[in-house]
Amino acid sequence: MKSAAIAMVGVFCGLVAAGEPARSEAQASAAQLAWLAGCWAYLDAEPGSGETWMPPAGGALLSVARTVRRGGVVSYEFQRIAESEAGLAFYALPSGQPEVRFPLKSLTANEVVFENLDNEFPQRVIYRLAQDGDISARIEGAKDDPTRALDFPMTRTSCEDKDKKR
C-alpha cells in the first residue's frame, strides 16, 4: 500500500481546547473537518502534486490527490472521510488498488488519527494542524516495522494556481 503514503492529508481544527478529545469517536462528524476543504500543495514537490478536498456534505468529504515526478503522474489516490453507523473513518483508494478503511482512533483540536492495524502499511493516518495554518499528514506503522513513518507537509494554495511552479 506504498502509494497510499503519497496522498494522506488532513488535520482536525475543532472548537475544543488543544489536547482534549473533541467528542467520542461515535459522535465525530465529517462537518468537524470543514477546514480541510480546498486545495493543498505538497511542499518540496513538483508542481501539480497535492490534494483537492470538497467541502463536507452528506456526512462526507471527498478528495483526489496526485504526485508528479519529472513531469508525469507517478501516483494518484481517491480519498474520503465519511460517517457511518460504525463511526467516522478515512478511506483510501490509491492508484487503482483496493480501498482501505481506517476507523477514527482519536480527535482533538489540532490532530485526528485514523488506525487500521490489519493493514500492511500504513496502519495509522495522522493529520495535524500547524499554528501557521499549514497541515502535516503522517502515515506510520507497518506489520514488519512499527517505527516506519512518512511525513507530508502541505500548504493551502489557490485551486487555480495549484499546478503552477511554486
Backbone bond lengths (Angstrom), bond angles and torsions (degrees), N, CA, C in turn:
res aa  C-N    CA-C-N  psi(-1)  N-CA   C-N-CA  omega(-1)  CA-C   N-CA-C  phi
1 M - - - 1.447 - - 1.514 108.96 -
2 K 1.320 116.86 30.86 1.446 122.93 -177.66 1.520 112.60 -56.08
3 S 1.318 118.39 -39.76 1.457 119.73 -177.24 1.520 112.25 -68.26
4 A 1.314 118.87 -19.00 1.458 120.24 175.30 1.516 109.95 -64.26
5 A 1.326 117.43 -24.87 1.447 121.63 178.79 1.511 111.78 -63.39
6 I 1.316 117.75 -29.04 1.447 121.99 -175.01 1.521 112.55 -68.49
7 A 1.303 118.26 -33.70 1.453 118.83 -166.06 1.514 115.75 -117.54
8 M 1.285 119.50 16.07 1.449 119.29 179.47 1.526 111.02 -73.69
9 V 1.294 115.81 129.55 1.448 121.09 -174.91 1.503 111.37 -144.29
10 G 1.353 117.37 158.19 1.440 120.32 167.25 1.496 113.53 131.24
11 V 1.322 117.14 161.25 1.442 125.51 175.33 1.507 106.61 -162.32
12 F 1.300 118.69 142.61 1.445 119.86 177.18 1.518 109.30 -95.71
13 C 1.314 117.25 128.46 1.461 123.25 178.11 1.516 107.78 -123.32
14 G 1.307 117.23 79.07 1.452 121.28 -173.99 1.505 112.94 -91.64
15 L 1.302 114.34 -166.02 1.454 121.34 -176.33 1.512 111.63 -106.08
16 V 1.329 117.08 25.59 1.448 120.91 -179.47 1.514 109.32 -113.64
17 A 1.303 116.81 164.77 1.463 121.15 179.99 1.518 110.03 -69.25
18 A 1.324 116.54 146.79 1.467 121.52 -178.54 1.514 110.33 -56.61
19 G 1.326 114.94 138.10 1.442 120.57 176.67 1.520 114.83 85.94
20 E 1.339 118.51 -14.52 1.451 120.69 179.09 1.515 109.92 -94.38
21 P 1.319 117.87 144.23 1.463 118.79 176.96 1.519 110.65 -60.14
22 A 1.338 116.58 138.06 1.454 121.19 -179.89 1.513 110.15 -71.99
23 R 1.285 118.59 -47.44 1.451 127.08 179.84 1.514 106.32 -161.77
24 S 1.306 116.02 169.86 1.464 116.80 173.30 1.517 107.74 -66.60
25 E 1.319 116.27 157.21 1.455 120.29 -178.15 1.528 111.19 -57.87
26 A 1.340 117.64 -34.40 1.459 121.23 -178.92 1.526 111.80 -69.04
27 Q 1.323 118.39 -23.37 1.462 122.26 -177.82 1.521 113.31 -97.23
28 A 1.297 118.44 -8.59 1.462 121.40 -176.61 1.530 109.74 -64.14
29 S 1.344 115.71 145.54 1.462 119.76 -179.04 1.522 111.27 -129.82
30 A 1.324 114.96 155.75 1.458 120.91 176.77 1.523 110.80 -61.61
31 A 1.321 117.39 -32.46 1.466 121.25 -179.81 1.526 112.21 -59.69
32 Q 1.320 117.88 -25.60 1.463 121.52 178.28 1.528 111.95 -67.91
33 L 1.313 117.37 -12.82 1.459 121.64 -179.01 1.528 111.89 -108.32
34 A 1.316 117.48 24.59 1.467 122.16 -178.26 1.524 112.23 -59.73
35 W 1.307 118.15 -26.70 1.464 122.62 179.41 1.528 111.96 -60.87
36 L 1.316 116.88 -19.74 1.460 122.14 -176.77 1.529 112.70 -76.68
37 A 1.327 117.40 -19.96 1.470 120.94 -177.13 1.522 111.28 -60.17
38 G 1.327 116.25 136.06 1.458 121.96 177.91 1.515 111.25 127.66
39 C 1.312 115.22 -165.40 1.468 121.81 -177.00 1.523 110.33 -107.25
40 W 1.313 115.31 138.12 1.465 123.05 -178.45 1.521 108.53 -129.08
41 A 1.324 116.28 132.78 1.467 121.99 177.71 1.522 108.83 -105.38
42 Y 1.336 115.93 134.02 1.461 119.53 174.41 1.519 107.98 -69.52
43 L 1.314 116.87 130.71 1.462 121.02 177.29 1.523 109.17 -71.74
44 D 1.308 116.26 146.17 1.467 122.15 178.56 1.523 112.91 58.77
45 A 1.337 117.09 33.54 1.470 121.55 177.37 1.525 108.69 -127.25
46 E 1.314 116.38 165.39 1.460 120.53 -180.00 1.521 110.95 -66.63
47 P 1.339 116.78 151.10 1.463 120.32 176.35 1.523 110.75 -53.69
48 G 1.328 115.27 140.93 1.455 121.45 -177.47 1.511 113.36 95.22
49 S 1.336 117.17 -11.48 1.463 120.99 178.30 1.525 108.97 -86.27
50 G 1.300 116.22 125.17 1.457 119.79 179.18 1.507 111.70 161.03
51 E 1.322 114.93 -165.45 1.456 121.71 -175.77 1.515 110.43 -134.97
52 T 1.322 115.12 149.93 1.454 121.93 174.70 1.517 107.79 -126.79
53 W 1.341 116.48 121.49 1.462 122.93 -178.45 1.522 109.92 -110.61
54 M 1.323 116.23 131.30 1.463 122.00 173.08 1.531 108.63 -79.61
55 P 1.341 117.66 151.33 1.467 119.93 176.58 1.531 111.22 -62.43
56 P 1.329 116.76 155.43 1.459 118.81 179.12 1.529 110.80 -63.50
57 A 1.317 115.47 138.74 1.461 123.42 173.84 1.518 107.24 -159.41
58 G 1.303 116.74 141.72 1.456 120.00 178.68 1.515 113.85 62.53
59 G 1.325 117.21 25.36 1.462 120.83 178.98 1.513 114.86 80.55
60 A 1.358 117.33 18.57 1.466 118.97 -178.48 1.519 112.10 -149.83
61 L 1.321 116.00 153.01 1.462 124.42 166.76 1.521 105.99 -113.16
62 L 1.325 117.32 139.86 1.461 121.77 179.13 1.519 109.20 -119.61
63 S 1.328 116.32 147.50 1.456 121.11 -177.01 1.523 111.77 -145.56
64 V 1.314 114.44 152.42 1.456 121.64 169.42 1.524 106.58 -127.99
65 A 1.316 116.25 140.91 1.464 121.45 -178.31 1.518 109.64 -136.32
66 R 1.329 114.95 153.23 1.466 118.82 175.13 1.517 109.27 -149.87
67 T 1.330 114.28 153.85 1.452 121.69 174.51 1.521 107.35 -122.16
68 V 1.332 115.19 128.41 1.465 122.65 -179.09 1.524 108.54 -110.42
69 R 1.325 116.11 132.71 1.473 121.68 174.40 1.512 108.04 -136.74
70 R 1.332 115.19 134.31 1.467 121.90 -179.32 1.528 111.35 49.99
71 G 1.337 114.82 38.66 1.454 121.04 175.21 1.509 116.20 80.76
72 G 1.337 119.41 2.86 1.458 121.79 -179.61 1.519 111.91 -126.21
73 V 1.311 116.86 152.09 1.460 121.48 177.39 1.529 108.59 -74.61
74 V 1.325 116.44 121.49 1.464 121.17 -179.93 1.528 112.03 -102.91
75 S 1.319 116.42 -19.29 1.465 120.00 174.85 1.520 108.78 -159.73
76 Y 1.323 114.17 156.36 1.457 120.69 175.82 1.521 107.15 -146.66
77 E 1.332 115.41 162.69 1.455 119.22 -179.07 1.515 109.67 -155.94
78 F 1.332 114.85 139.50 1.451 121.73 170.11 1.518 105.97 -102.31
79 Q 1.333 116.48 132.83 1.458 121.34 -175.53 1.515 109.26 -131.58
80 R 1.319 115.00 153.52 1.453 119.22 171.64 1.515 109.06 -151.79
81 I 1.292 114.04 150.06 1.457 122.43 171.13 1.515 103.97 -118.23
82 A 1.326 116.83 120.41 1.460 119.76 -171.55 1.520 112.26 -139.68
83 E 1.331 113.60 149.70 1.450 122.27 174.74 1.530 109.15 -87.56
84 S 1.318 115.45 148.43 1.460 121.85 171.81 1.520 106.87 -153.21
85 E 1.314 116.40 177.02 1.466 119.63 176.62 1.515 111.16 -60.27
86 A 1.331 117.23 -27.49 1.463 122.05 179.82 1.530 111.78 -80.79
87 G 1.331 117.77 -8.99 1.460 121.51 179.75 1.508 112.29 112.96
88 L 1.313 116.28 179.13 1.457 123.35 -178.93 1.531 109.86 -71.20
89 A 1.339 116.08 140.40 1.470 119.88 179.57 1.516 110.00 -149.33
90 F 1.321 115.68 155.68 1.466 124.64 174.38 1.519 106.88 -101.98
91 Y 1.329 116.53 132.61 1.459 122.38 179.42 1.524 108.38 -119.87
92 A 1.320 117.05 130.37 1.462 122.63 179.26 1.520 109.34 -118.91
93 L 1.335 115.74 132.86 1.461 122.80 176.30 1.530 106.12 -126.96
94 P 1.359 116.89 82.37 1.465 121.28 -172.19 1.526 114.42 -85.58
95 S 1.308 116.54 126.39 1.472 123.81 171.88 1.527 113.49 40.96
96 G 1.323 116.30 46.67 1.453 120.44 175.88 1.516 115.94 79.58
97 Q 1.319 118.74 2.95 1.464 121.78 178.39 1.535 109.31 -79.06
98 P 1.313 117.87 169.10 1.466 119.77 177.39 1.531 111.68 -62.27
99 E 1.329 115.09 148.53 1.461 120.77 178.93 1.522 110.47 -67.57
100 V 1.347 115.42 143.20 1.460 122.15 177.41 1.525 107.97 -122.84
101 R 1.324 116.43 134.44 1.467 123.12 -179.50 1.524 109.44 -103.90
102 F 1.337 115.75 133.54 1.461 123.41 177.15 1.525 107.56 -122.55
103 P 1.324 119.22 101.58 1.463 121.19 178.75 1.537 111.60 -64.55
104 L 1.315 115.39 152.92 1.458 121.15 177.56 1.522 109.70 -63.91
105 K 1.338 115.11 131.21 1.468 120.55 175.77 1.520 109.99 -102.75
106 S 1.350 117.02 -46.35 1.462 120.01 -179.94 1.522 110.43 -154.66
107 L 1.326 114.41 158.15 1.449 121.41 -176.52 1.515 108.79 -148.30
108 T 1.339 117.24 121.83 1.456 122.42 175.78 1.520 108.09 -129.25
109 A 1.318 116.76 -175.28 1.462 121.16 -178.20 1.523 113.27 -63.35
110 N 1.329 118.41 -27.99 1.462 119.23 -176.72 1.530 113.91 -129.75
111 E 1.340 116.37 16.10 1.465 118.48 179.87 1.522 110.55 -156.86
112 V 1.339 114.88 140.07 1.459 121.18 171.44 1.523 106.72 -129.74
113 V 1.336 115.30 137.94 1.464 121.22 -178.42 1.529 108.42 -127.48
114 F 1.336 115.09 127.46 1.455 122.51 173.21 1.524 106.66 -113.10
115 E 1.341 117.24 144.35 1.464 119.12 -175.52 1.533 111.53 -143.52
116 N 1.346 114.41 138.27 1.467 123.10 174.08 1.527 106.68 -141.63
117 L 1.323 116.23 95.28 1.465 120.76 -176.19 1.523 112.87 -71.53
118 D 1.333 118.00 -11.51 1.461 121.10 176.99 1.526 112.56 -82.52
119 N 1.318 117.70 -15.68 1.466 121.43 179.99 1.526 110.02 -77.07
120 E 1.330 116.63 143.94 1.464 121.08 -179.60 1.534 111.13 -64.02
121 F 1.322 117.55 -55.55 1.469 124.24 176.12 1.513 107.98 -164.01
122 P 1.297 116.81 134.01 1.459 128.70 -6.96 1.527 111.04 -80.80
123 Q 1.316 115.02 166.53 1.450 120.46 174.76 1.528 111.64 -105.27
124 R 1.320 116.06 -21.26 1.460 121.17 176.90 1.521 109.77 -131.55
125 V 1.325 114.85 141.32 1.458 123.16 174.24 1.524 105.51 -121.49
126 I 1.329 115.99 120.60 1.466 121.48 -173.41 1.523 108.87 -124.68
127 Y 1.315 117.26 132.54 1.450 122.59 177.41 1.516 108.48 -120.91
128 R 1.325 115.87 130.75 1.468 121.10 -179.35 1.524 110.79 -127.37
129 L 1.296 115.50 139.35 1.449 122.52 176.25 1.523 109.32 -95.21
130 A 1.326 116.45 127.26 1.462 121.16 177.01 1.529 109.21 -87.48
131 Q 1.316 116.82 159.63 1.457 121.01 179.82 1.520 112.36 -61.26
132 D 1.329 118.03 -28.18 1.464 121.11 -179.00 1.529 112.82 -84.25
133 G 1.345 117.63 1.30 1.458 121.32 178.97 1.513 114.24 93.67
134 D 1.326 117.92 -10.63 1.459 120.20 174.38 1.526 108.42 -72.94
135 I 1.314 115.82 166.96 1.455 119.13 177.52 1.523 109.96 -125.76
136 S 1.314 114.61 158.20 1.450 121.38 174.60 1.516 107.21 -130.02
137 A 1.307 115.57 124.80 1.457 120.97 173.48 1.518 106.95 -99.69
138 R 1.308 115.51 143.43 1.461 120.45 179.11 1.518 107.44 -137.91
139 I 1.312 115.75 133.59 1.453 120.22 171.28 1.519 106.74 -117.91
140 E 1.323 115.20 142.66 1.459 117.50 -175.68 1.516 110.87 -154.46
141 G 1.313 113.29 163.69 1.450 122.45 175.57 1.507 113.22 83.30
142 A 1.314 115.84 127.66 1.456 123.01 174.98 1.523 107.32 -138.22
143 K 1.319 116.24 150.75 1.467 119.27 -179.19 1.515 111.58 -57.75
144 D 1.344 117.79 -36.39 1.460 120.57 -178.72 1.526 113.54 -92.38
145 D 1.348 118.07 -9.30 1.464 121.71 -178.50 1.524 109.80 -156.08
146 P 1.343 117.96 88.28 1.464 120.94 -176.71 1.529 114.02 -63.17
147 T 1.329 117.94 -13.08 1.470 120.05 -179.92 1.527 112.69 -91.80
148 R 1.324 117.87 -7.07 1.471 121.25 -178.83 1.529 109.70 -62.02
149 A 1.348 116.81 133.65 1.467 121.20 -178.72 1.526 110.22 -155.10
150 L 1.313 115.47 149.11 1.458 123.03 174.95 1.517 108.63 -135.24
151 D 1.334 116.25 136.80 1.463 122.15 178.40 1.522 110.29 -110.33
152 F 1.339 115.53 143.81 1.458 122.51 -179.24 1.523 109.34 -132.47
153 P 1.343 117.45 88.10 1.470 119.08 177.10 1.527 109.90 -73.45
154 M 1.341 115.54 141.12 1.465 121.40 -178.87 1.513 110.63 -138.56
155 T 1.317 114.62 155.06 1.454 121.03 175.56 1.520 109.01 -127.33
156 R 1.324 115.58 145.03 1.462 120.14 177.82 1.522 108.04 -68.32
157 T 1.323 115.54 140.61 1.452 120.86 -178.89 1.522 108.93 -140.24
158 S 1.294 116.45 162.27 1.457 121.67 173.71 1.529 108.00 -66.36
159 C 1.311 116.76 135.38 1.477 119.13 179.54 1.523 111.13 -62.97
160 E 1.311 118.22 -30.47 1.465 121.36 178.38 1.523 111.77 -71.49
161 D 1.337 117.39 -27.45 1.461 121.50 -175.48 1.526 113.77 -102.41
162 K 1.333 117.76 0.93 1.467 118.69 -171.79 1.525 113.77 -64.69
163 D 1.323 118.32 -21.12 1.460 120.68 -179.09 1.523 113.27 -95.07
164 K 1.327 116.97 -2.75 1.455 120.61 -179.33 1.519 110.91 -85.46
165 K 1.302 116.08 155.46 1.465 121.67 178.36 1.518 109.67 -61.44
166 R 1.323 115.76 134.38 1.470 120.86 -179.95 1.495 109.47 -97.20
